[in-house]
Amino acid sequence: MPNPDAPAPGRASRAEAGRAELDHLRTLFVQTPATLVGYALGAAVVVWLFWSLAPRPLMLGWLGAMALLWLLRLAHYLRFVRHLRVDDATLGRWRTSWQALVLLNGALWGLAGWLFWGLGAPYQRLGLILVLYSYCVSSVQLLGTQPRVFVGFISVVFAPVIVRIASDSGETGHVQLAVIATILFLSTVLMVRTYGSALGMVIALKARTEELAERLRVQIGVADEARRAAEAASRAKTQFFAAASHDLRQPLHAMGLFAEALRQRSHDPEVASLVNSINESVDALEGLFSELLDITRIDTGGVEVHAQPLRMKELFARLRLQFEPIAFEKGLLLAFRGEQHVAQADPVLLERVLRNLVSNAIRYTDDGGVLVSCRRRTERTGARLLVQVWDSGIGIAEAGLPRIFDEFYQVHSQRPLEAHQRKGLGLGLAIVKRLAALMEAPLAVRSRIGRGTVFSIVVPVGRAPRTIDMPAGGSTKAPLGLTLQGRLIVVVEDEAAVREGLVVLLQAWGAAVAAFDTVEALEAWLASERAQAPDLLLVDYRLPGARTGIDALVAARARWRERRLPAIVITGSSLAGHEDEAVTHDYHLLIKPVLPNKLRAMIAFKLGVR
């Protein structure tokens, strides 16, 4: 429905026309100096042509009137200059006086034609005609939007000359010359009509363009506001998922620790079965949190790529450490090939890609094994590294391959999937695809039902960094028989349930434990006489008082500078990007919730290489 408050189309167009006319009048005021210079030159030409021919009082009278009018127009212009921001009503009054001065100017030029036409030779009369006609032509541009004023101006300029020529019976061809002058007069009128129509269209288009530009500015402002609101909502969503993920991981982490402690204290097979079920549930929930948080951070632009030289040996060692216990429990062989290569890639993102691929491979493989390989190949663009994850699992039907990277899509099989194969939201491969796109690393997949699947990702070749090689872990069986008799482990964890669970579990494995809830409490212990050099530091990353686990490591290592204390840092963020800190401060990272078998493998690794 039309807006009742909006002006009627006729009134709106009249208002726009009036506004355009006032804008044009401002332009004419600005052009006044050039017009006055033109009038002065024209008057000089007339004086030069007829000074010796015209009666002196007549010439001086005309010249004085022209000078007076010239000064009035100059004063009119100076008043405009002093009041550039004058309101439209005042400018409308000035328009009337300006038009009167223009018509008086035209009348003086017409008077010159009447007074001086019969004097002198033909070239002088021709000069007079040219001067008068030039003012008529030049006024087309100045008065194109004011046709009445223009017609009045050229009428008072040309009409006296036409009448004077037609009445000059003493000249041969005076009638023909009067006819020519009349034709010039009419053609000039037609010229201004055409020019005025074109100028009107230009002004209308300009007004329409300004209106559209204003609407566009408004729409851009609305779009910017909506974009800012969407970005704020995305940031809030990411922060919510991060906070929720971290807070929910804590009780899950404690649950897994208490469950394992229960297993250590009870040899009842039913209790062991219940503990296994609890650990499987904790592992599944950890996967859900990681997937939700990762996909949210990627989609909201919260993940940046920082490519650097990456030893595949170090990356494979971390993957082996994380997945060997899982593969061992399923009776699968987990192998790595091509550890000697160096890639140029973001270590956090590439590891996250391979972690998802290896996790999927182990999940959907019940017999055989999983191979992670890296080999060099030459392309037209140069040398690249082909990193692949092979499995001998259930495979993917050809019809399902195009959809496996879609969100919430899970592989379907001709045979029922086990519970551990159905867990998850179906976001793992969607995350892999997004991270590969961020790294600009081509991703491909091949698969055969019942034979297995291979995922491939191509990354640039890098130069070997100057870092100390990290020794690979021992056998997969060693962690399962872990004993910590005679070992002292320092635990720094602010969550009471998690801290208690760690203490109970570590003591069940035979270790002595010194547990603290803050960095300040640890520092007080370090300064006391009771402090003993620990065999291992096990600290949470986020601690009270804006402190971190790094502060705890620095404090403990400063107390025993002669020993290089091994350390494990536990965090609730799966894409926090702690790898640079891990290299700088020499620690290994675990993501909450940490299942006991992963913790045992990591502790065995840290104590075995020291």
Buried (B, 14 or more C-beta within 10 A) or exposed (E): EEEEEEEEEEEEEEEBBEEBBBBBBBEBBEEBEEBBEEBEEBBEBBBEBBEEEBEEEEBEEBBEBBEEBBEBBEEBBEEBEEEEEBEEEEBEEBBEEBBEBBBBBBBBBBBBBEBBBBBBEEEBBEBBBEBBBBBBBBBBEBBBBBBEBBBBBBBBBBBBBBBBBBEBEEEEEBEEBBBBBBEBBEEBBEBBBEBBEEBBEEBBEEBEEEEEEEEEEEEEEEEEEEEEEEEEEBEEEBEEBBEEBBEBBBBBBBBBBBBBBBBBEEEEEEBEEBBEEBBBBBBBBBBBBBBBBBBBBBBBEBBEEEBEBBBBBBBBBBBBBBBBBBBBEBEBEBBBBBBEBBBBBBBBBBBBBBBBBBBBBBBBBBEBBBBBBBEEEEEEEEEBBBBBBBBBBBBBBEEBBEBBBEBEBBBEBEEEBEEBBEBBBBBBBBBBBBBBEBBEBEBEBBBEBEEBBBBBBBBBBBEEEEEEEBEBBBEBEBBBEBEBEEBBBBBBBBBEBBBBBBBBBBBBBEBBBBBBBBBBBBBEBBEEEEBEEBBBBBBBBBBEEEBBBBBBBEBBBEBBEEEEBBBBBBBBBBBBBBBEBBBEBBBBBBBBBBBBBBBBBBBBBBBBEE
